[in-house]
């Protein structure tokens, strides 16, 4: 998550504190709108943990739309 916060800060020209608030707000928004089992993918992606990243999220979301 720190890398994402740094990039948002640099690209938007805002402080890291403001970028952290933005990233956390977007993550919360997304977690409220995906099925409960998939919200953990968002947490994992942001923490940089194993199984995270776009591949894990895309694979999980693909199942929602019938792409198994």
N, C-alpha and C positions, 0 to 999 in steps of 0.2 A: 504494500500500500504506500510505503514511503516513496517509491519510485514514481508512482502515479501522482502523488501529491506534489512532488518536485516538478514533474512535467506540467501539471496544471498550473502551478505557480508561475513557472517560466513562460509558458505559452500565453497565459491570460494576463500576465503582468500584475499578479496579485501576490499578497504575502502567503507564506506557507500555512499560516493559521487560517486564512480565508480559503485557501485551496483545500485544506483538510475538511473544513466545514462543507464545502461544495461536494467533495468526494463522498463523505459520509452521508450527505443528504441524498445524493443520487443512488448510493448503495441501498439506503433504506427504502427509497422509492421503488427500486427494482425488486427488492426482497418482498415488499408488500404485494407485488403484482404477479410473481411467479408462483406456481404451486409449491406448497410447503417443502416437499422433499428437495426441491431445486434451490431453495434459498441458501443451503449450505455450500453450493457451488460458488456463489457470490462471495461468501465469507472466505472460502478456501482460495479463490482467485486473488482477493485483496490481501490476504496474508502471505501469499506466495507459497502456500503449502502444496504437497503432493496431490495430484489429481485435480488441481486447480487449473487455471488458465482457460483460454478460449476453447481449446479442444474439449475439455471436460464439460464446460458449459454448453457448447454447441451440441455435443453428443447427447447430453441430458435433455436439452430443449428439443432436439430432433425427434426424440421419442414422443414428445407432446403432440407434435404435428404429424405423427404417423410414419416418420422416417426411422425405422428400427434397424 
